[in-house]
Amino acid sequence: MKRFYEEVKTIAEGDGWAVLLDGKSIKTPAKQVLLLPTISLAEKVVQEWQEQGDEIVPLSMPLTRYANATIDRTRTMRDDVIEQICAFGQSDMLCYRVDRPADLVERQLTEWQPVLDWLSVSRDINLSITAGIIQIDQDPLALERVKRAVSVFDDFQLTGLHAVTTSCGSIALGLAIAEGHIDCAETLELATLEEHHQMGLWGEDPETMRRHDELRQEIFNANQFMTLAMPGS
């Protein structure tokens, strides 16, 4: 799409901030006003639109895309989004360990287990672990507490949490980065631990590295979105 505007700015509107292109409010794909909860997020969205060249490239505007998804999808399908996130409580990647080789067993224990321990201490969520890929049944009480923890997120932060959780395959990692317990680099390292172990043995694989780069960007964008959307930002 050709760039059709010159001026981009944000103004206070109701309980949030709208972004204006040549004085007209941006609309979401579902024709809703793009109303953002904090001035910090609004200013970053303004920056994304200002940085567009002669052609508008939606993929270069992740915060705008997350905001659109929040208004058009998360807000109207909140219960479904919560269920999608909570489903990872039953299949969290950190709960499925290998039983060999010994060095990978040790790495999973020393690097993954602290996140599950944090989840236990901070949220009283105790997820069971197993060796192998056969799915185990988690304690219903633990799953109930996962849902309780997820449900307190507002719509904007829920969108970011959904992105991190689904990309990493772990609600434990999603909650840990959302709460600031781990940063983006740590989240990526933990989410790709097994693949890095394999590449340490057999050498780097270009396709795997490409996927890691995409995941790195997804984690960064989602975490930035959650942080900027936080009340008081």
N, C-alpha and C positions, 0 to 999 in steps of 0.2 A: 504494500500500500504506500502511495506517495505521501510524504509529509504535507499536511494541509493547514498547518497552524504556524504561528510565529511566537506568540507569547504563552508561557506556562506559569501559572501561579496557584497558590492555595489560599483559601479564605475559610474562616470559621462559618459553619453552617449547622444550626441545631446543636446536637451534642457532639459533633465531630468537625472534620475538615474536608471540604470538597477541593478537587483539583480542576482548574479551569484552563481550557485551551481557547485562547483568544476570547476570553470572557464567558465561555460556555462550559458547563459542567461535563466532565467525562462520564460516560455511561458504560455499564458493564455489558457483556454480550447479551444478557437478558433484559437490557434496557433499564436497569436500576441505576440510580445516581451512585457514583463511586465515592462513598462517604467513609472517611478513615477515622479511627478512634483517637489517634494522637497526632500532634503537630510534627513529631519526629518522623513518623511513617509518611505523613503527607509530604514533607519536604524531600524525602528520598524518592518518592514516586514522582514528584515534580522533576527531580534530577534525571530520572530515567527518561522522561519525555523530552527534557531539554537536550539530552545527549543523542537523540535520534538524528540521523543525517537526512539526506533527501528521501530515503526509504525508511518506513517504520518497520522495525524488526521485533515482533512480539517476544521472541525467545530471548532478546537482550533486556527484557523488562520483567525479571522474576517477581519483584515485589508487587507490580501491577497485576501480574497473573494470579498471585496468591490472594490479593485483595478481591479480584473478580471472583475467584473460586469461593472465597468466604461468603460474599454477598449472594452469589447465585446458587451455591451448592451447600456449603456448610450450614448457613443460616436456615435454609429451607429443608435440609435433610440431616439436621443435627444428630438425631438419635441413630440414624444409619452410620454416620461418620464415627460416632463414639463406638458403635458395635464393631466397625471395621478395625479400629485401633485396638480395641480390647481383645479381639480375636488373636492377636499376637501374644496375649498372656498364656494361651494354650500351646503355642508353638514357638516361643521365644528362642531365637538362635543361641543365646547364651546358655540355655538349658540343655542343649544337645552337644555333648562332648564326644571326643574320640577315645578309644581305649589303647591306641598305639598310633604312632611311635611315642616313646616316653617323653621326648623333648617337647612335642606338641601338647601332650597331656599336661605337662608342667606349665606350659605357656597359657593354656586355657584356664588352668586353675589360678595362676598368679595374676592374670590380666583380666579375665572375665569375672571370676568369683567376687572381687571387691565391688563390682557394680551391683551384683545381686545382694551382697551383704548390705550395701547402702540402701537398696530398696527395702530390705527387711527392717533396718533400723529406722529409716525415715518415714516409711509408709506402712510398716507392719505387713508387708507383702512378702510371703515366703514361697518362692517358686521352686519346685523340685527339679533336680537335674538327672540326666541319664546319659549313658554311653550308647551311641548308635543313632539311627534315624527313625526308629519306630516310635510313633507319637505316644506319649504318656498322658494320663489324665491328671490335670492339676487339681489341687484342693479347691473346691467350689468357693470356700471362704477367701482364698487368695485371689480368685478371679473376681469375686464381688468387690474386694478392696481395690483391684486394678480399675474396675469401672468407676468406683467412687473417686479415685485419684484423677482419672481422665475427665470425669464429668464436671469438675470445678473449673476447667479451662474455659475461657470465653471463646466466642466463635472464631476470632482472628487467631488466637494462640492455638486453638484446636486444629486449624488448617495447617499450621506449621508443624505441630506434633504429628499429625497424620502423615505429612511428607517425610519426616525423619523416620518415623516408626516403620512405614511401609518400605522405604528405601533400604533401611538397615536390617529389616526383618526382626526387630526387637523393640518391644515396649519398654524394656528396662533401659536401653540406650536412649530411647525417645524421652522418657521422663528424666533421665539423668542429665541430658543436655538442656532440656527445658528448664530444669531447676538450677542450672549452673554448676552441677556437681562435676561435669566433665566439659571440656571445650570441643571445638570442631575437630581439631587435629586428633585428639584422643578418641572421639567418636568414630572417625574414619579408621583409625588404627585398629580399634576393637572390632569394627564391622568387617574388616578385611584380613583379620589375623590369620585364618587358615590359608588364604590365597597367598599371602606374603610368605608364609612358611613354605609352601610348595615352590614358590619362585626362588626362595633361598636355596632350595635343593637343585632345581632344574633350570634356573635362569628366568629372567623377566619375559613375560608374554605380552606382546603389544596390545592384543585385544583386552586382556585383563587390565593392563595399565590404563587403557582408554576408559574402561568402565569405572575404574577407581577415580579417574579425573572427573568423570561425570558425577559420581557419588560425592566426591569432595565438594563440588560446586553446589549440589543439591543440599547437602548438610549445611553449608555456609549460608545459602540463601534462606533456607527454612529457619535457621537459628536467628539470622538477622531480622527476619520478619517477626518472629515471636518476641524478640527483644524490643524492637521498635514499636510493636503494638501493645506493649505492656503499659497499663495505666500509669500515668505520671511521666512517660517518656516524652 
